[in-house]
Amino acid sequence: MLFVLLALQVTLASPQPIAELDTGKLKGELARLAWSPDASDLYVQTVDRDRTGNVVAVRHYVVSASGRAVKGVDREPEWATKFWAWKSAQAAPGQPAFRIDVKQREETVRSTSSPTGGALARGGGADPTQGTTVEDAANAAYNTQRLLVSDLKMKNELIGTWVNEPVVPGLTFAWSPESLHLLAFARRDKKDGGAIAVLDASGQKQELAGPKNAILPAWSDDGKHFAWIERKDKKKFELMAADISVQ
């Protein structure tokens, strides 16, 4: 993939693990990551969803940026709520024209399958008494499913895709503080997450060295620190952080 370097050069220092996040213990799926104003703590949120993707339960955790302890708390800290509001907004802080477009489309997926029982499955004739008719076979061969696909795009870059589920703002992207005018994102090509790239308002892009299977990127309020969650396996993740500079 060809990357056009930003007019500003973004440098990520050596990533450091902050804490292991085991969703088997924390329960639910990872949904939010936020910095405290002084960058001393990080907030992690997990949620349970129903079959349609709606949130039915929320859990809250605070992690010290200098330690590996994950502490459960009763509610989302006020600073985390404020951080998430600008971090996951549709437009960049202070730049309403620098915004993410939401595109929705319907797709029809047709799959073929074979009947599993009856005479036709055994190479015989269409005997209704034996469980599989010609009509059954035809229906099985053309199963169709309608999918509602929601894409987040910025300057022709795919920021995230959701299929038959509600869009989760901020899961794949993070605005920088207003002074930097940048968007960091990890494409949602797969559930493992991906590398993190930085995009400016002109559409120029730079990939950051270090993150590989990343979700929930997050810039600190002062623009000097960067965090994300790295998938290790099905249930285990690592909360990562690094100093970041823009020149």
N, C-alpha and C positions, 0 to 999 in steps of 0.2 A: 504494500500500500504506500502511495506517495504522500508525504506530508510536506506542506509548505510551512516554513518556519515563521513564527510570529515576528512582528516588528519588535516586540519585547521578548527577551529570552527568559524562559521560566526554568529554574534549576531546583530540583528536588534533592535534598541531602540524603544520606544513607538512611533508609527506613528502619525504624526501631519497633519491635513488638511491645505493645502496652499491656495487653491482657488476652487470655484465651477466652473465647465466647462459645460455650457448649450449649446449643439450643435444646439438647436433651435435658439439660439442667435448668436453663433459663426459661424454657417452655416457649412455644410459639415461634414465629418467624421474625427475623430482624427487620425493623421498619424505620427507625430513625437513629441518626447520630448527630450530636451537637456539641459545640465547644462552649465552655463557660467564658465570660467576658475577659478574664485574665489568663485563659488557656491553661488553668491548673487542673481542670476536671473535664471529663467528657460524659455526656448523657447517652445512654443506649436504651432504645425502646423495642420491645417485642410485642407481637399481636397474634391473636387467633382470629381466623376468618371462617365464615361459613362457605357453603359450596358456591355461592355467587360472588365471593370475594369481599363481602362486607365484614368489617371489623366487629367482633363480638366480645373480645376481651383484650385488655391492654396491661402490660407490665413495664415497670420503670427501674432503671439501674443507673448508678453513677460510678464512674471509674476515675481514679486519680491518674493524671497524666504521668506521674512519676512512679507509679506502682502498679502491681498486677491484680490488686483486689477489686472485685466486682461487688458493689453493695446495692442491695435492693432498697428502693425508697417507695413511699406511699403514692407519690404523684410526680408528674413531670415538673421539674423546676421552672420557675418563671423565666429564667434566662434561656433555658432550652426552647421554650415556646417562642420567645422573641427571635432567637437565632433561626429556628426552623422556618419562621414566616418569611424572612428575606432569602435564606439559603435555597428554598424550594419554590420560590415564586415563579410565575410564568415569564416575568420580565426582570432584567438586571436592576439591581438597586440604583436608583437615580437615573436610569436610562430606559424609559418606557419603550423606545423603538428597538432596543436590543432584546428581543423576546423569542420565546420558543413557540413554534406553531404546533397545534394539535390537529392531526388529520385522522379521520375515521373512515373505514371502508368495510364493506361486506365481502367475504370470500366464501365460495362454495367448494367444499372438499368432497370428492367422490372417491370412495374406496371400494375395492372388490374383495369379496370373501366367498368362501365355499360352504355349502351346507355341511353340517357335521353328523347328520344322522339320516336314517331312512334309506330307501332303495337307491335313489340317485347317488347318494354318497358311496354306495357300495357298487356302483356301476350298473344298476338295474333300471327298471322302467319307472314311470311316474305313477306309482300306486299310492293313492291317498291314505290307504289303511296302514301303510308302512312309514308314515311320518314326514315324507318330503315330496312335494308336488313340483311340477314345472314352475308354477307361480312362486312357490317358496324359493326355488333356486334363483329365479329372476330377481326377486326382491333382495336376496342375499348378495347378489352380484353387483347391485347398484345402491349401496348405502351412501346417502348424502348428508352432509352436515354443514350448516351455515355458521360462519365464524364472523364475529365483530372484531376487527383489528384496529387498535388505536396506536398511532405512531406519533412520537414527539420528534420534531425536526427543527434544526437550526442551520441556516445557510446550506441546505441540502445534506447536512450531516444527520444521520439517524441517532437520536439521543436515547431512545428507548421504545420498545414495542410491547403492547399488552394484547393478549388474545382472549376474548370472552371473559374479561375481568376488569375491574376498575383500575384506571391509571393511578399510579402512586407517585405523585410529584416528589422529587428529591431522592428517590431510590437510586437513580442512575446518574444524577447530575447535582452540581453545586455551583451557585454563583459565588464569585469572589466578593470581597468587600468593595464598596462603591469606588474606592480610589484606584482599583486595578482594572475594572471593566473587562473581566474574563469569565468564561464558563468552563468548568471542569466536568468531564463526563466519562462514564464507562459504558460502552454500548451493551445493551441487554440482548446479545445474540444467543446467549445460553444462560442457564440458571447459575452456572459457576461464576458469572460476571466476566470482566475482561480488563484489558489494559486501560489506563486513564489517559485521556487526551485533553488538551486545553485549547479553547477556541476564543478568538477575539471577535469584535463586532464586524470586522471586514470579512470574516470567514476563514482567516488563516489559522492553521492548526499545528500543534506540537504535541507529540506523545511524550509522557513522562517516563523516565527510566525507573523501574522498580516494581510498581503495581502490576499484577498479572491477572488474578481472578477477583477483581475488586467490585464492591458495591458500596453505596452510601459515602461517596467522597464528601469531604467537609473542610472548608477553609476557615481558619480562625478569624475572629473579628479584626485583628490587626494585620491580617494577610501574611503573617510570618510563619505560621504553622499549618500543616495539612494532615488530615487523618482520613482513613478509609477502613473498610472491613474486608479482609482477605479470606476467601473460602479455602479450607484445608481438606475437608471431606464432606460427607453428606450433612453432618450435624455440627462439625467443629469449624470455628472461624478464629481468625486472629485480628484483634484490633491493632492497627498499625498507625504510626505517626512519624512525621519527618519535618524538619525545617524546610521552608520553601522561600525562594527569592525571585524577584522579577526585576530584570534590568533592561 
